[in-house]
Every structure is written in C-alpha cells, then in structure tokens.
Amino acid sequence: MLAVLQRFPAVRYLLAARLVSSLGDWFTYMMLVVLSYMKTGSPGYAMMVLAAQAIATLVFSFFAGPLADRIHPSRLMVAADLMRALLVAALFVLPVSPDVYAAAAFLTAGAAAFFNPAEDKWVMLAVPESAYASAAALRQLVREGAKIVGPSLAVAVLALFGSHELRGFLVDALSFAASAALLFGGAPRMPPARAASPRRWTSLPWRDWRGLGPTLSQPDVQTVTAVLVAVMLALGGIDVVLLAFVRQVLRLPMLDLGYLVTALSLGIIVGTALTQLITRGFAPWQWLGLGLVGLGLFLGLASVDQQLAASLACMAIAGIFNGVINVNLAAYTQRLVQADVAGRFFSLLGTLLGLGTVAGMAANTWVLLVAGPRLALMAVGGFICLAGVFGAARLAPWPSRQRTTAGTAD
C-alpha cells in the first residue's frame, strides 16, 4: 500500500481530501441524526433523516453518472464539496427543525452522489489495474479513520458548545471547503482523452446509460451488484437499530452508540490492513462467502449479550470481516468495469444501493417496532449471511458455469 503513495503523488492529495471530506460527512451525519433524536425523542425522525439521504442518492445518481463520464472527475468532486460547504453552513442560521434537517440531509447526500462516482473513476484513471487493491485499501483506511473521528468529533462539539451546538455546522462547512482546496490544488493533470469520454452535451441523460449494456450483461457484475443490494437491504437503518439497542437493551445513553461504531471501524481498519494476508490465494467466491457470513454472524451475536463489552467485541470482529469484503469487492468490481463507463456504472450502483437502503429502512423499522432492537439486529445479521451464501454459490466455479463460460468464449 505504501508503494502506491510513493509512486503516485496524486493519490496522496486524493486521500488527504477524502479524509477531510469524510470527516465532514460523518460530522454532518451525526449532527443531523443525533440532534433530530435529541429534539424530538423519537427514532422516527432520525430514520427520516437517513431516508432523506438514501432518496437523494436515488434522485441525483441518474444525472451524476453521465456527468462523471463527461467532465474531469476532479472538477466534479470540487463542485460537490463546495456545494456541501454552503449547505452545511446555512444550517447555522436556519431554524432547528427535523424537517429542515431532513431537507439538508437530502441536499448534502445529493451532492455526495456526484462526488462518489467521480472519485471511483478518478482512481481508475490515476493508477494502473495492478494497484487497484492497494488504492482501495488506502481509501478504506481513510474512510474508517474518519468514521472513528467524525462521530466522536460531532459528539464532542455538541458537548463543548452546549446550547450553542449549531456552531458545529460552521466547523463542518470548513472541512468540505478544505477538501475542495486540496482537490483543486493537487489534482493530477490527466489528458482530457482519459479524463472523460467526448460526448455532445446536447444528448439527453438517459441516452448515455445505453453504453452500460455490455458491462451489465456480465454474470459476475450481476452477482456482485445483487449481493451488494442485498447487504444494503439488510443494513438500511442499522444505525437507528443500534441506537435503539444501546438505549433499550444495554440501557446506556444513546450517545454511547459511538462506542459500537468505533469498535466496528477499528475492526474494519484491522481487516483492511490484513486483507492481502488473510485472503491470499482465495478465489472471489471464497472471500465473498466467508467474509459476508462472518460479518452477518458477528453482527447477530452482538445482540445476544446485554453487556457492552461483549457487544463491542462482536462489532470489532464483524468489522474485520467487513474490511476484508470492502477492499476485495472494490478492486474486483473495478476490474470488471471499463474506465469509459465507470462513472455511469458506479452511479447506477449507488442508485441500486439507495433503493436497497430505503427498502431496508422500511423493513428494519417494522421489525424494530414489532420485535424490538435485539431481534432486529439478529435479522440483519442473518440476512447478510444469506447474501454471502448466495454470492459464493453464484461465483463458485461449478462445472456447469465453466461450460457456459467456455461456450461463450468459443
């Protein structure tokens, strides 16, 4: 991984910008969710904020993909960060209301819908295919580091500012502005032919999606997409489930959710750092199946004991499996997709994941209300296990699948 940083200076700027931007993402997330819960005392309003983010991904991803394939990805990322900075800064003067926070979550997530596919394409253009796994691991480490610091920073700001907690939104806005500055000053000067495919701007957005046909027809792409959607279906609203679990089962203050999130993130960091060692020689069906089954199993086990220590241990182990899955899936998917359609593919993937998240929120909310947080968390883990078994079975080199592949090649 360190070799990638040494060989590609542009990666260092991207990772620095991603770190600051991710801190802003988590800061915004915790501020909006926690403040909505604190002001109303209802998990329904916190879930509304999460739903607004997922719906925004569905709406804006339709336009983000073609745009990421038309213009230089770094320009799109800078514009997305500046937009988020303005939106978050406006929350300092806007009235405190769950509806306002839901609207802010919708718009900031909409800006992120343009940032994310552009970042994926930027990496594919900046490094060779042999470095995809290392770049994915570095990005994962940055995201998880921000996930640890971001929520803790938001909680600390809420406590530090007291009744003036809205000042935290100004700190959040500065993080997005700093990320935009890093991207603007350090972005690689890639040739226009590699940075974006030449297209006439008079064409309608949906016409650009036609070029995804060959990519979407690949069985492995279909399997990976289906598995990811299933996992997001299971994880939709998981933070609210964990929030209710901390409050109702562990009987702790709801801000102690940060401990579970931190334990999960630390596990992801360990799993990310050890991915190449853990899965060396593994075929895709092996690391996919074992990783998701392990993730689901330990998420479910986290709900068994009513002691915080046991839940933290299970979340940390689940995080190790999560880190292994994230790195391998990111590199594997990038190898399956050509760079000239990467923006559209990853934007479409974000849309599908958003659909899965919204459906998962509805399902998890129903289970949470009917069965309680403990059974809801068990259901999440069980569904992820099933997704792992399905994905492994689809990617495994069964004789029938090998004959089909050989026949297609002939």
Secondary structure, 3 states (H helix, E strand, C coil): CHHHHHHCHHHHHHHHHHHHHHHHHHHHHHHHHHHHHHHHCCHHHHHHHHHHHHHHHHHHHHHHHHHHCCCCHHHHHHHHHHHHHHHHHHCCCCCCCHHHHHHHHHHHHHHHHHHHHHHHHHHHHHCCHHHHHHHHHHHHHHHHHHHHHHHHHHHHHHHHHHHHHHHHHHHHHHHHHHHHHHHHHHCCCCCHHHHCCCCCCCCCHHHHHHHHHHHHCCHHHHHHHHHHHHHHHHHCCHHHHHHHHHHHHCCCCHHHHHHHHHHHHHHHHHHHHCHHHHCCCCCHHHHHHHHHHHHHHHHHHCCCCCCHHHHHHHHHHHHHHHHHHHHHHHHHHHHHCCHHHHHHHHHHHHHHHHHHHHHHHHHHHHHHHHHCHHHHHHHHHHHHHHHHHHHHHHHCCCHHHHHHHHHHHC
